[in-house]
């Protein structure tokens, strides 16, 4: 899930970025609201992590502006000010959750997943296609009821294909979903990921198959 993290503290963003990456999030880190606006205008994000006090302005004011423009991306605000008035202002400003600094990365990830569950209004979050089932919040895959362990990058590919099962997913759309701005991506990185994912599916006996649409992208079909 692609995440925009707006915070100017290098140590925090580095630690959180690693933890989120290990949990299946592709993270773009920016230090200012100006850069946040630029990133938001050229990429699609599933969730936003936002510090309140930024070098060029108030993160909450920026979030209010996003909301006034109709953007509904889930937002979790980080702050080192813990009082009732501040928390009320955060939620009234359009945030979906609030977390006090310094953050525990495990709690942050748990809260992000909870926000995503609420934002998508998932009463039954499991995605089923053929004999394959995927829990997008718990990041768990099973085939015919048997757990299947899939590497992080291939799991992200699978998630995106499952969300568009039966439809062609352009290569550019997959790459945009999988990689953050700072990722060093080789020319054939996506092809390698697709190859490995096909191996997971084939060895597990999964009925979904990934078909290459030459010159366009990929489509997930079921036997």
C-alpha positions as CSV (number, residue, x, y, z in Angstrom):
1,X,0.0,0.0,0.0
2,X,1.5,3.3,-1.0
3,X,2.0,5.7,1.8
4,X,3.0,9.4,2.0
5,X,4.9,10.2,5.1
6,X,5.3,13.9,5.8
7,X,7.8,14.6,8.6
8,X,11.0,16.5,8.9
9,X,12.7,14.4,11.5
10,X,15.3,12.2,9.6
11,X,15.8,9.6,12.4
12,X,12.0,9.0,12.8
13,X,11.3,8.8,9.1
14,X,14.2,6.4,8.5
15,X,13.1,4.0,11.3
16,X,9.4,4.2,10.4
17,X,10.2,3.8,6.7
18,X,12.1,0.6,7.2
19,X,9.4,-0.8,9.5
20,X,6.6,0.0,7.0
21,X,8.6,-1.4,4.1
22,X,9.0,-4.7,6.0
23,X,5.2,-4.7,6.5
24,X,4.3,-4.3,2.8
25,X,4.0,-0.5,2.5
26,X,5.7,1.5,-0.2
27,X,6.7,4.8,1.5
28,X,7.4,8.2,0.0
29,X,9.0,10.4,2.7
30,X,8.9,14.2,2.3
31,X,10.1,16.9,4.7
32,X,7.9,19.9,3.8
33,X,4.3,20.7,2.9
34,X,5.5,22.0,-0.5
35,X,7.0,18.6,-1.3
36,X,3.9,16.9,0.1
37,X,1.7,18.8,-2.3
38,X,4.0,17.9,-5.2
39,X,4.0,14.2,-4.3
40,X,0.2,14.1,-3.8
41,X,-0.3,15.6,-7.2
42,X,1.7,13.0,-9.1
43,X,1.0,9.7,-7.1
44,X,-2.0,7.9,-5.6
45,X,-1.8,7.1,-1.9
46,X,-3.7,4.7,0.2
47,X,-2.8,6.4,3.5
48,X,-1.2,9.5,4.7
49,X,1.1,10.0,7.8
50,X,1.4,13.6,8.7
51,X,3.3,15.6,11.3
52,X,1.6,18.7,12.6
53,X,4.6,21.0,13.0
54,X,6.5,21.3,9.7
55,X,9.2,23.7,8.6
56,X,6.9,25.5,6.1
57,X,3.6,25.4,7.9
58,X,1.0,23.5,9.9
59,X,0.3,20.0,8.7
60,X,-3.3,20.1,10.0
61,X,-4.0,23.2,7.9
62,X,-2.7,21.3,4.9
63,X,-4.9,18.4,5.7
64,X,-8.0,20.7,6.0
65,X,-7.2,22.0,2.5
66,X,-7.0,18.5,1.1
67,X,-10.4,17.7,2.7
68,X,-11.9,20.9,1.3
69,X,-10.8,19.8,-2.2
70,X,-12.6,16.5,-1.8
71,X,-9.6,14.2,-1.0
72,X,-10.7,11.3,1.3
73,X,-7.3,9.6,1.7
74,X,-7.1,8.2,5.2
75,X,-4.8,10.3,7.4
76,X,-3.0,9.6,10.7
77,X,-1.6,12.6,12.4
78,X,1.6,12.5,14.5
79,X,2.2,15.1,17.2
80,X,4.2,15.7,20.3
81,X,1.5,17.8,21.9
82,X,-0.8,15.6,24.1
83,X,-3.8,17.6,25.4
84,X,-7.5,17.3,24.8
85,X,-7.8,20.5,22.8
86,X,-5.1,19.4,20.4
87,X,-6.7,16.0,19.9
88,X,-10.1,17.5,19.2
89,X,-8.6,19.9,16.7
90,X,-6.8,17.0,14.9
91,X,-10.0,15.1,14.4
92,X,-12.1,18.1,13.5
93,X,-9.4,18.9,11.0
94,X,-10.0,15.7,9.0
95,X,-7.7,13.2,10.6
96,X,-8.8,9.6,11.0
97,X,-6.5,8.9,13.9
98,X,-3.9,10.5,16.1
99,X,-0.7,9.1,17.6
100,X,1.6,10.8,20.1
101,X,5.3,11.0,19.5
102,X,7.7,9.3,20.0
103,X,5.9,6.5,18.1
104,X,6.2,2.8,18.5
105,X,6.4,1.4,15.0
106,X,4.3,-1.7,15.9
107,X,1.5,0.5,17.3
108,X,1.8,2.8,14.3
109,X,1.4,-0.1,11.8
110,X,-1.5,-1.5,13.8
111,X,-3.3,1.9,13.8
112,X,-2.7,2.3,10.1
113,X,-4.3,-1.1,9.4
114,X,-7.2,-0.2,11.7
115,X,-7.7,3.1,9.8
116,X,-7.6,1.3,6.5
117,X,-10.2,-1.2,7.7
118,X,-12.5,1.7,8.7
119,X,-11.9,3.7,5.6
120,X,-12.8,0.9,3.3
121,X,-15.7,-0.1,5.5
122,X,-14.6,-3.7,5.2
123,X,-17.1,-6.0,7.0
124,X,-15.6,-9.0,5.2
125,X,-12.1,-7.9,4.1
126,X,-11.0,-11.2,2.6
127,X,-10.6,-11.1,-1.2
128,X,-11.4,-14.4,-2.8
129,X,-10.5,-15.4,-6.4
130,X,-10.6,-19.0,-7.4
131,X,-9.2,-21.1,-4.5
132,X,-7.0,-18.2,-3.3
133,X,-7.9,-16.0,-0.4
134,X,-6.1,-12.8,0.6
135,X,-6.5,-10.7,3.8
136,X,-5.3,-7.2,2.7
137,X,-5.1,-5.9,6.3
138,X,-3.4,-8.9,7.9
139,X,-1.3,-9.5,4.7
140,X,-2.1,-13.2,4.8
141,X,-2.7,-15.5,1.8
142,X,-4.2,-19.0,1.7
143,X,-4.8,-21.5,-1.1
144,X,-7.6,-24.0,-0.6
145,X,-7.5,-23.2,3.1
146,X,-3.7,-23.7,3.4
147,X,-1.5,-20.7,4.4
148,X,0.9,-19.5,1.7
149,X,3.9,-17.4,2.5
150,X,4.7,-14.8,-0.2
151,X,7.6,-12.4,-0.2
152,X,6.7,-8.7,0.5
153,X,7.1,-7.4,-3.0
154,X,5.3,-10.3,-4.7
155,X,2.5,-9.9,-2.2
156,X,2.1,-6.3,-3.2
157,X,1.8,-7.4,-6.9
158,X,-0.7,-10.1,-6.0
159,X,-2.8,-7.6,-4.0
160,X,-3.0,-5.1,-6.9
161,X,-3.8,-7.8,-9.4
162,X,-6.5,-9.3,-7.1
163,X,-8.2,-5.9,-6.7
164,X,-8.5,-5.8,-10.5
165,X,-9.0,-9.6,-11.2
166,X,-10.2,-10.3,-14.7
167,X,-9.1,-6.8,-16.0
168,X,-5.8,-5.8,-17.6
169,X,-3.5,-3.9,-15.2
170,X,-1.1,-1.7,-17.1
171,X,2.6,-2.1,-16.3
172,X,2.9,1.6,-15.4
173,X,0.0,1.3,-12.9
174,X,1.7,-1.7,-11.1
175,X,5.0,0.1,-10.9
176,X,3.4,3.2,-9.5
177,X,1.6,1.1,-6.8
178,X,4.7,-0.9,-5.8
179,X,7.6,1.5,-5.7
180,X,8.2,4.7,-3.8
181,X,10.1,7.6,-5.3
182,X,13.3,6.6,-3.6
183,X,13.3,2.9,-4.6
184,X,16.1,1.9,-6.9
185,X,14.2,-0.1,-9.5
186,X,15.9,-2.1,-12.2
187,X,14.5,-2.2,-15.7
188,X,13.2,-5.7,-15.3
189,X,12.2,-5.6,-11.6
190,X,8.5,-6.0,-12.3
191,X,9.1,-8.9,-14.6
192,X,11.2,-10.6,-11.9
193,X,8.4,-10.1,-9.4
194,X,5.8,-11.5,-11.7
195,X,8.0,-14.5,-12.4
196,X,8.4,-15.2,-8.7
197,X,4.7,-14.7,-8.0
198,X,3.8,-17.2,-10.8
199,X,6.1,-19.7,-9.1
200,X,4.3,-19.2,-5.7
201,X,0.9,-19.7,-7.4
202,X,2.0,-22.7,-9.4
203,X,3.7,-24.5,-6.6
204,X,0.8,-24.0,-4.2
205,X,-1.8,-25.3,-6.6
206,X,-3.6,-21.9,-6.8
207,X,-6.2,-21.7,-9.6
208,X,-5.5,-18.0,-10.5
209,X,-3.0,-17.5,-13.2
210,X,-1.1,-14.3,-14.4
211,X,-1.3,-13.7,-18.1
212,X,1.0,-11.3,-19.8
213,X,-0.7,-8.8,-22.2
214,X,2.2,-8.0,-24.4
215,X,3.0,-4.3,-24.6
216,X,0.3,-3.4,-22.1
217,X,0.5,-5.2,-18.7
218,X,-0.9,-8.2,-16.9
219,X,-4.2,-9.8,-16.1
220,X,-5.1,-12.2,-13.3
221,X,-7.4,-15.0,-14.6
222,X,-8.8,-18.2,-13.1
223,X,-8.6,-21.7,-14.5
